[in-house]
Amino acid sequence: MTANQSAIPPRTRTATPRRFLMCPPRHFDVTYSINPWMHPGKPVDGRLALRQWEGLRALYKELGHTVLEIDPVLGLPDMVFAANGATVIDGKVLGARFRHVERTAEGPAYLEWFQRQGYEELYWPEYINEGEGDYLVVGGRLLAGTGFRTDQRSHFEAQEFFGLPVTSLQLVNPSYYHLDTVLSVLSADEVAYYPKAFSEGSQAVLRAMFPDAIVATDEDAAVFGLNMLSDGRHVLLPTTATGLARQLAGRGFEPIGVDLTELLKAGGSVKCCTLELRD
């Protein structure tokens, strides 16, 4: 944290009720490796993963948020990471097209759920995008990650479909393969991020757009601390991201620690489990 950041006075924070889509990890396991966090053969406690996920869901409800659920599909162990399933803005649903064959069937499964729920503006993309893993809404703009999963050409698809300006950000560290692992939206004009995960040009863009951003340390990034979710006041994040929690509290937020260590074995935490339904 810089001296400039420490001098930023805390704001009065107000929580906004949200609608979330989540998928229970009833079939969660690590049976393949598509990121550096995944080690097939390493023991995974499915019951503990479910209890930890249920704890996150309960916290959302206690904070006044609405949680809807999609049924998990046998053979899709990563479907628990609902954030990757789509991007929803103003009731418009941009479907996800996954890069790895192991997750390909998740895109149609999520899009079918939205169809059954009565969503009318649905778009099946031509280019690869992994939902809110790489698309984050801040104010009236989309921050869009690329480099490992989402094809940069999909950024143009998103801009045309949603009618919102898109800022492309280049990821360069394979341990942080999605934007939501290294950048979190805190409010309509505030973010937290980990600079080392981005190209030099993208770092410059982020500094220009968010000069007062919270900057994460190596230690907090390594425990997926930035894979957190803010409702404008409360910020749910991994319990081990203690430095981020202190910075958030200093800005007037209320950090709430969540233990999702079993799901981290597949490279996911709070935000990965949560798809926001902006209806």
C-alpha positions as CSV (number, residue, x, y, z in Angstrom):
1,M,0.0,0.0,0.0
2,T,1.4,3.4,-1.0
3,A,1.4,6.5,1.2
4,N,-1.1,8.0,-1.1
5,Q,-3.5,5.0,-0.6
6,S,-3.1,5.1,3.2
7,A,-4.2,8.8,3.1
8,I,-7.4,8.1,1.3
9,P,-10.3,8.8,3.7
10,P,-12.9,6.0,4.1
11,R,-16.3,6.5,2.5
12,T,-19.7,5.8,3.9
13,R,-20.6,2.4,2.4
14,T,-24.1,1.1,1.5
15,A,-24.8,-2.5,0.6
16,T,-27.0,-3.1,-2.5
17,P,-29.1,-6.3,-2.6
18,R,-28.0,-8.6,-5.4
19,R,-29.2,-11.6,-7.2
20,F,-26.8,-14.5,-7.6
21,L,-26.7,-17.8,-9.4
22,M,-24.7,-20.6,-7.8
23,C,-24.1,-24.3,-8.5
24,P,-23.7,-26.7,-5.6
25,P,-20.5,-28.8,-5.8
26,R,-22.1,-32.2,-5.6
27,H,-19.9,-33.5,-8.4
28,F,-16.8,-31.5,-7.5
29,D,-13.4,-33.2,-8.0
30,V,-10.0,-32.6,-9.6
31,T,-9.8,-35.2,-12.3
32,Y,-7.9,-33.2,-14.9
33,S,-5.5,-30.2,-14.9
34,I,-6.3,-27.0,-16.9
35,N,-4.5,-24.5,-14.6
36,P,-1.5,-24.6,-12.3
37,W,-3.7,-25.1,-9.2
38,M,-5.2,-28.4,-10.3
39,H,-3.4,-31.6,-9.3
40,P,-5.3,-34.8,-10.2
41,G,-4.7,-37.4,-7.7
42,K,-4.4,-35.0,-4.8
43,P,-7.2,-35.8,-2.3
44,V,-10.4,-33.7,-2.5
45,D,-12.9,-33.8,0.3
46,G,-16.3,-33.5,-1.5
47,R,-18.3,-33.2,1.7
48,L,-16.1,-30.4,3.0
49,A,-16.3,-28.7,-0.4
50,L,-20.1,-28.8,-0.2
51,R,-20.1,-27.5,3.5
52,Q,-17.8,-24.6,2.6
53,W,-19.9,-23.7,-0.5
54,E,-23.1,-23.9,1.7
55,G,-21.4,-21.5,4.1
56,L,-20.9,-19.0,1.3
57,R,-24.5,-19.3,0.2
58,A,-25.7,-18.8,3.7
59,L,-23.6,-15.7,4.1
60,Y,-25.1,-14.2,1.0
61,K,-28.6,-14.8,2.2
62,E,-27.8,-13.4,5.7
63,L,-26.6,-10.2,4.0
64,G,-30.0,-9.9,2.2
65,H,-29.0,-11.2,-1.2
66,T,-31.1,-13.6,-3.4
67,V,-29.5,-16.9,-4.4
68,L,-30.8,-19.0,-7.2
69,E,-29.3,-22.4,-8.0
70,I,-28.6,-24.4,-11.1
71,D,-28.4,-28.2,-10.8
72,P,-24.9,-29.6,-11.3
73,V,-24.3,-32.0,-14.2
74,L,-22.5,-35.3,-13.6
75,G,-19.2,-35.3,-15.3
76,L,-18.7,-31.5,-15.1
77,P,-16.8,-31.1,-11.8
78,D,-16.0,-27.4,-12.4
79,M,-19.6,-26.4,-12.9
80,V,-19.5,-25.1,-9.3
81,F,-17.7,-22.1,-10.7
82,A,-20.8,-20.4,-11.8
83,A,-19.1,-17.1,-12.6
84,N,-17.7,-18.7,-15.7
85,G,-21.2,-19.8,-17.0
86,A,-22.3,-16.5,-18.6
87,T,-22.3,-12.7,-18.3
88,V,-25.7,-11.0,-17.5
89,I,-26.2,-7.3,-17.8
90,D,-29.7,-5.6,-18.0
91,G,-31.3,-9.0,-18.4
92,K,-29.2,-9.8,-21.5
93,V,-27.3,-13.0,-21.3
94,L,-24.0,-13.5,-23.1
95,G,-23.3,-17.3,-23.1
96,A,-19.9,-18.8,-22.3
97,R,-17.8,-20.8,-24.8
98,F,-15.0,-22.6,-22.9
99,R,-11.4,-23.0,-24.2
100,H,-10.8,-26.5,-22.7
101,V,-12.8,-29.5,-23.9
102,E,-13.3,-30.6,-20.3
103,R,-15.6,-27.6,-19.6
104,T,-17.2,-27.2,-23.1
105,A,-20.6,-28.7,-22.0
106,E,-21.0,-26.1,-19.2
107,G,-21.7,-23.3,-21.7
108,P,-24.9,-24.9,-23.1
109,A,-26.0,-26.1,-19.6
110,Y,-25.9,-22.6,-18.2
111,L,-27.6,-21.1,-21.3
112,E,-30.4,-23.7,-21.1
113,W,-31.0,-22.6,-17.5
114,F,-31.5,-19.0,-18.5
115,Q,-33.9,-20.1,-21.3
116,R,-35.9,-22.1,-18.7
117,Q,-36.0,-19.0,-16.4
118,G,-37.6,-16.9,-19.2
119,Y,-34.6,-14.8,-20.3
120,E,-35.3,-13.7,-23.8
121,E,-32.1,-11.9,-25.0
122,L,-29.6,-14.7,-25.2
123,Y,-26.5,-14.8,-27.3
124,W,-24.3,-17.8,-28.1
125,P,-20.8,-16.4,-28.8
126,E,-18.7,-17.1,-31.9
127,Y,-15.4,-16.7,-29.9
128,I,-14.2,-18.1,-26.7
129,N,-15.2,-16.3,-23.5
130,E,-15.4,-17.7,-20.0
131,G,-18.1,-15.5,-18.6
132,E,-17.5,-13.3,-15.5
133,G,-14.2,-15.1,-15.2
134,D,-12.9,-12.5,-17.7
135,Y,-15.7,-9.9,-17.8
136,L,-16.2,-7.6,-14.9
137,V,-18.7,-4.7,-14.8
138,V,-17.5,-1.5,-13.2
139,G,-19.7,1.6,-13.6
140,G,-21.0,1.6,-17.1
141,R,-18.0,-0.3,-18.5
142,L,-16.7,-3.8,-19.0
143,L,-13.2,-4.8,-18.0
144,A,-12.3,-7.7,-20.1
145,G,-9.4,-10.1,-19.6
146,T,-7.5,-12.0,-22.2
147,G,-4.2,-13.9,-22.5
148,F,-5.1,-17.4,-21.3
149,R,-8.7,-18.2,-21.7
150,T,-11.0,-15.5,-23.3
151,D,-10.3,-14.7,-27.0
152,Q,-9.8,-10.9,-27.4
153,R,-12.1,-11.0,-30.4
154,S,-14.9,-11.9,-28.0
155,H,-14.5,-8.4,-26.4
156,F,-15.9,-6.9,-29.6
157,E,-18.8,-9.4,-29.4
158,A,-19.5,-8.3,-25.8
159,Q,-19.4,-4.6,-26.7
160,E,-21.8,-5.0,-29.6
161,F,-24.2,-7.2,-27.6
162,F,-24.3,-5.1,-24.4
163,G,-23.7,-1.7,-26.0
164,L,-21.1,-0.9,-23.3
165,P,-17.5,0.2,-23.8
166,V,-15.0,-2.6,-23.2
167,T,-11.5,-2.2,-21.9
168,S,-9.2,-5.1,-22.8
169,L,-6.6,-6.1,-20.2
170,Q,-3.8,-8.6,-20.9
171,L,-3.0,-11.2,-18.4
172,V,0.6,-12.6,-18.3
173,N,0.9,-14.9,-15.3
174,P,-0.5,-18.5,-16.0
175,S,-1.4,-18.9,-12.3
176,Y,-3.9,-16.1,-12.7
177,Y,-5.6,-17.2,-15.9
178,H,-8.9,-15.3,-15.4
179,L,-9.4,-11.6,-14.7
180,D,-11.5,-12.3,-11.6
181,T,-8.4,-14.0,-9.9
182,V,-6.5,-10.7,-10.0
183,L,-9.0,-7.9,-10.1
184,S,-12.2,-7.3,-8.0
185,V,-14.8,-4.6,-8.5
186,L,-15.6,-3.0,-5.1
187,S,-18.0,-0.2,-6.2
188,A,-19.0,1.7,-9.3
189,D,-15.6,3.4,-9.4
190,E,-13.3,1.4,-7.2
191,V,-11.3,-1.8,-7.8
192,A,-8.6,-3.8,-6.2
193,Y,-6.0,-5.6,-8.3
194,Y,-2.6,-7.3,-8.5
195,P,-0.4,-5.4,-10.9
196,K,2.1,-8.2,-11.6
197,A,-0.6,-10.3,-13.3
198,F,-0.9,-7.8,-16.1
199,S,1.2,-6.6,-19.0
200,E,2.9,-3.3,-18.6
201,G,0.4,-1.6,-20.9
202,S,-2.5,-3.0,-19.0
203,Q,-1.0,-1.9,-15.7
204,A,-0.7,1.6,-17.2
205,V,-4.4,1.5,-18.2
206,L,-5.5,0.4,-14.7
207,R,-3.4,3.1,-13.1
208,A,-5.0,5.8,-15.3
209,M,-8.5,4.5,-14.8
210,F,-8.3,3.7,-11.0
211,P,-5.5,5.9,-9.5
212,D,-6.8,5.1,-6.0
213,A,-7.2,1.4,-6.4
214,I,-6.3,-1.1,-3.7
215,V,-3.1,-2.9,-4.7
216,A,-2.7,-6.4,-3.6
217,T,0.5,-8.0,-2.3
218,D,2.0,-11.2,-3.7
219,E,0.9,-13.0,-0.5
220,D,-2.8,-12.0,-0.9
221,A,-2.8,-12.7,-4.6
222,A,-1.4,-16.2,-3.9
223,V,-4.3,-17.2,-1.7
224,F,-6.8,-15.9,-4.3
225,G,-7.6,-12.9,-2.1
226,L,-8.8,-10.9,-5.1
227,N,-11.4,-13.5,-6.1
228,M,-13.7,-11.7,-3.7
229,L,-17.2,-10.2,-4.0
230,S,-18.4,-6.8,-2.9
231,D,-22.0,-5.6,-2.5
232,G,-20.9,-2.1,-1.9
233,R,-20.3,-2.5,1.8
234,H,-19.6,-6.1,2.7
235,V,-16.7,-7.8,0.9
236,L,-16.5,-11.6,1.1
237,L,-13.0,-12.8,0.6
238,P,-10.7,-15.7,1.6
239,T,-10.0,-15.7,5.3
240,T,-6.2,-16.0,4.5
241,A,-6.2,-12.7,2.6
242,T,-5.5,-10.7,5.8
243,G,-3.6,-7.8,4.1
244,L,-6.5,-7.1,1.7
245,A,-8.9,-7.3,4.6
246,R,-7.0,-4.6,6.4
247,Q,-6.9,-2.4,3.3
248,L,-10.6,-2.9,2.7
249,A,-11.5,-2.0,6.3
250,G,-9.3,1.1,6.0
251,R,-11.5,2.2,3.1
252,G,-14.7,1.8,5.0
253,F,-15.7,-1.7,3.7
254,E,-16.6,-4.6,6.0
255,P,-14.5,-7.6,5.0
256,I,-15.9,-11.0,5.8
257,G,-13.6,-14.0,5.7
258,V,-14.8,-17.2,3.9
259,D,-13.1,-20.6,3.9
260,L,-13.2,-22.2,0.5
261,T,-9.9,-24.1,0.6
262,E,-11.3,-27.3,-1.0
263,L,-12.5,-25.4,-4.1
264,L,-9.1,-23.6,-4.3
265,K,-7.7,-27.0,-5.3
266,A,-9.3,-26.4,-8.7
267,G,-8.4,-22.7,-8.8
268,G,-11.5,-21.0,-7.5
269,S,-12.9,-19.1,-4.6
270,V,-15.7,-16.7,-3.7
271,K,-16.2,-14.8,-7.0
272,C,-15.7,-18.0,-9.1
273,C,-18.7,-19.5,-7.3
274,T,-20.9,-16.6,-7.9
275,L,-22.6,-15.3,-11.1
276,E,-24.4,-12.0,-10.7
277,L,-27.8,-11.7,-12.3
278,R,-28.1,-8.1,-13.3
279,D,-31.7,-8.1,-14.4
